Amino acid sequence: MQTGTSPSSSNLVKFRREFEALYRGVDQQAVWDRIMEFYATTFDNVHDVMRRNDCTEDMSAHLVGIETYLVTDYVIGDAASSGADHVSDSLGFESWVLANY
């Protein structure tokens, strides 16, 4: 299944194309709203979940080729030398997720 990857396509448009092919007749807007509510709640609580973020331990995924994002709000160690693909605070991470997913 292919979705439009055009930069002009919004995430909602991409979601609707993909979703419609799989779930005909289901209220897409209600599903999208629930997904956005989930992520908003998740990002609101990110500081409660992430009490520490160890650059060495948490970036080991990068060594096996997994794309990594280091959130620096409660970082332990040197973020600059972590090897993470992306580095920012939790607000930057939220913006990145919304822009890319």
C-alpha positions as CSV (number, residue, x, y, z in Angstrom):
1,M,0.0,0.0,0.0
2,Q,1.4,3.4,-0.9
3,T,0.6,6.7,0.5
4,G,1.4,10.1,-0.8
5,T,4.8,11.2,0.3
6,S,4.5,14.7,-1.2
7,P,5.7,17.4,1.2
8,S,2.4,19.2,0.5
9,S,0.4,16.3,2.0
10,S,-0.4,16.8,5.6
11,N,-0.1,14.0,8.1
12,L,-3.9,13.9,8.3
13,V,-4.2,13.5,4.6
14,K,-1.6,10.7,4.6
15,F,-3.4,9.0,7.5
16,R,-6.8,9.2,5.7
17,R,-5.4,7.6,2.5
18,E,-3.9,4.7,4.4
19,F,-6.7,4.3,6.9
20,E,-9.5,4.3,4.2
21,A,-7.9,1.5,2.3
22,L,-7.9,-0.7,5.5
23,Y,-11.1,0.3,7.3
24,R,-13.9,1.4,5.0
25,G,-16.9,3.0,6.7
26,V,-15.1,3.8,10.0
27,D,-15.1,7.4,11.2
28,Q,-11.6,8.5,10.3
29,Q,-11.8,11.8,12.1
30,A,-12.8,10.1,15.4
31,V,-9.8,7.8,15.1
32,W,-7.5,10.6,14.2
33,D,-8.7,12.7,17.2
34,R,-8.1,9.8,19.5
35,I,-4.6,9.3,18.2
36,M,-3.8,13.0,18.6
37,E,-5.3,12.9,22.2
38,F,-3.1,9.9,23.0
39,Y,0.1,11.7,21.8
40,A,-0.9,15.0,23.5
41,T,-1.3,13.1,26.8
42,T,1.9,11.3,26.2
43,F,3.9,14.5,25.6
44,D,2.3,16.2,28.5
45,N,3.5,13.4,30.8
46,V,6.9,12.9,29.2
47,H,8.8,14.5,32.1
48,D,7.0,12.2,34.5
49,V,7.9,9.1,32.6
50,M,11.5,10.0,31.8
51,R,13.3,10.7,35.1
52,R,16.7,10.0,33.6
53,N,18.0,9.6,30.1
54,D,21.4,8.0,30.1
55,C,23.3,8.8,26.9
56,T,25.4,5.7,27.0
57,E,22.7,3.1,27.8
58,D,19.9,4.7,25.8
59,M,21.8,5.3,22.6
60,S,23.0,1.6,22.3
61,A,20.1,1.2,19.8
62,H,22.0,3.5,17.5
63,L,24.8,1.0,17.3
64,V,22.5,-1.6,15.6
65,G,21.1,0.9,13.1
66,I,17.9,2.0,14.8
67,E,17.2,5.7,14.4
68,T,17.5,7.4,17.7
69,Y,16.2,10.6,19.3
70,L,17.8,11.8,22.6
71,V,15.5,14.0,24.7
72,T,17.7,16.2,26.8
73,D,15.3,17.3,29.6
74,Y,16.8,14.9,32.1
75,V,19.9,13.8,30.3
76,I,22.8,12.0,32.1
77,G,26.1,12.3,30.2
78,D,27.2,14.2,27.2
79,A,24.4,14.7,24.7
80,A,26.8,16.0,22.0
81,S,28.8,12.8,22.0
82,S,25.9,10.4,22.3
83,G,25.7,9.6,18.6
84,A,22.0,10.2,18.5
85,D,20.4,10.9,15.1
86,H,18.3,13.7,16.7
87,V,18.8,15.6,19.9
88,S,16.5,18.2,21.6
89,D,14.3,18.8,24.6
90,S,10.8,17.3,24.9
91,L,9.1,20.2,23.0
92,G,11.5,19.7,20.1
93,F,10.8,16.0,20.2
94,E,7.0,16.6,20.1
95,S,7.5,19.0,17.1
96,W,9.6,16.4,15.3
97,V,7.0,13.6,15.9
98,L,4.2,15.8,14.7
99,A,6.1,16.8,11.6
100,N,7.3,13.3,10.7
101,Y,4.5,11.0,11.8
